């Protein structure tokens, strides 16, 4: 009961903030006359995602058999969520919780899951995910990579045009006016994509991350908290150009998303800022990131000392990561330990309500 109340309280607070921000929901710009641009400057259609944690929320697809969207992107960071839309509305999650199992019933989710469309960057490559009722299909340019990997990497700091078309279950993604990846459905597949009318750009709200069962596990960037950092612009949904600078004024984008595109400068972030305690520094989009995996420290600059616990062989510690079970295809786990024992259990997690009793363990066995 305590975990359920915690989840409801966190989601309720998020809903209050979201409702306050709804007045600023992105709307398409439709000039009143052909001379409108002569009386004021054309609004910027590019924004910069300066750091993880922010997102834009736009009106997207609902029930469609044919639809398209396009945008421009520019980044040097290899991973990040570009766009996410699903049939699950974040507000519905509050009313559909099962207090007995702490598992909310996801509206519209059948045996094949719920409908989604997602675009993300994985190690520099564009990956698409779509589910129109027959299960999630991932679109990856794997059959081209062996021939020329560099031609498919989109994180080279250049501006790339991305065009996505959905038609009766089929999906085609073009990059820079060339076919990038595509998916052709079988005759028995569902032809309609049923979404909630909202696209999240660059990231998703924490209220969605909290309820892991509301996230398709095929979308790795959401599960791994890898939000987009870079520039996005010229967002067009069904041939309608959207005024992105209006949306970046919403409170959930404040401090994370900025007007105009700010390309990387020649500033040497690693030489000037750097990482502490032997952390590995990587230059990102007008920032630097630190990999602390090989150190005994954490934090953004590997400067935070960890909490160290000692166990006598008969003790254990239980950690609750969230109020709801997690379905996942990708995880990152880092455990630092020191021992003289030849055998021992370091970590285990499982779902007792799962029919297959799924579990994940890390052991010392020598």
Order of alpha helices (4+ residues) and beta strands (2+ residues): alpha-alpha-beta-beta-beta-beta-beta-beta-beta-beta-alpha-beta-beta-beta-beta-beta-alpha-alpha-beta-beta-alpha-beta-alpha-beta-beta-beta-beta-beta-beta
